[in-house]
Amino acid sequence: MGISVSEDNYDFFRCFSSKTRLKIIELLSEGAKNIGEMANQLKISSTIVARHISMLEKAGIVITNNVQGKRGIQRICSLSLDEALIVFKTVPEEVPLDNTQSLSIPVGQFSSYKVLPTCGLASAEKIIGVFDDPRYFSSPERLGASILWFGSGFVEYIIPSYLFTNENIKSLEVSMEICSEYPLYKQDYPSDIYFYMNNLCIGMYTSPGDFGNKKGRYTPDWWKWTQYGLLKTIKRTNSGTFIDGVHLSDITLQEIDITRRKDVILKIASPADAEHAGGITLFGKDFGNYNKDIEVKVEL
């Protein structure tokens, strides 16, 4: 999520001017808590905590739900954000549509794979095959998958050459909702996720965890496991590779053999021997917080 530095976002930035509110955010990063629990841990009154929570709610940092408890209704609080990118510089105007080619690739439409458990696929309606059996990654039903996960290995996707209508490409951008993979889920479970194009490693991103502490915005009600990921955008230009605007590597577009006659192979991998070997969960439409497949944009 990008937050621009402007008066319009005053409520958001004001939340970080208080040590108490910072401590509340820190407590909620451990998991959902009610007002009384936080008051006890902070050694302040519930009234003061509730006042701070209202400010955090207004800023979109915290969400609350009223839940029936042993002593009546409890106000349960949880973080509505996992991360936020502070944008100091104005984003340039969008490139006109006739200078951009775009494509959505369903997460089940991978061209090659090699995965190890825990692993599986699911559509918006059902599990595809059975849990932890990599053979189902070859099932024709995989084309309808809206989520997939594996403990280690890789999946590959074809970015078709017809997107490259000329060879003077300014940038190639790929975005996806992604996180680590842990049985059920585990908020604090880092995973080193590597990205390749045409077998050239363009960079690595460490996912902070496998998220399931609250329901994904678009995740079906029947789904009881990992709920959502983080939206990551990888952009390759003639000056390097970036993830969410942050420099990832010095690998440039010139180092990929992009022509109008050759597809680009995108590989997303979690090696078993990585420092943080935490697997991958990849979200498509009907799952997670963004309701998107793998999105590709080519700027010409």
Secondary structure, DSSP 8 states (H G I E B T S, - for coil): -EEESSGGGHHHHHGGG-HHHHHHHHHHTT--EEHHHHHHHHTS-HHHHHHHHHHHHHTTSEEEEEEEETTEEEEEEEES-S--EEE-S-------GGGEEEEEE-TT--SEEEEEEEEEEE-SSSEES-TT-GGGGGSGGGGG-SEEEEEEEEEEEEE-GGG-SSS---EEEEEEEEE---SS-BSS--EEEEEEETTEEEEEEEE--BB-SS--SSS-TT--S--B-EEEEEEEETTEEEETTEEEES--GGGS--BTTB-EEEEEEE-TTSTT---EEEE-TTSTTT---EEEEEE-
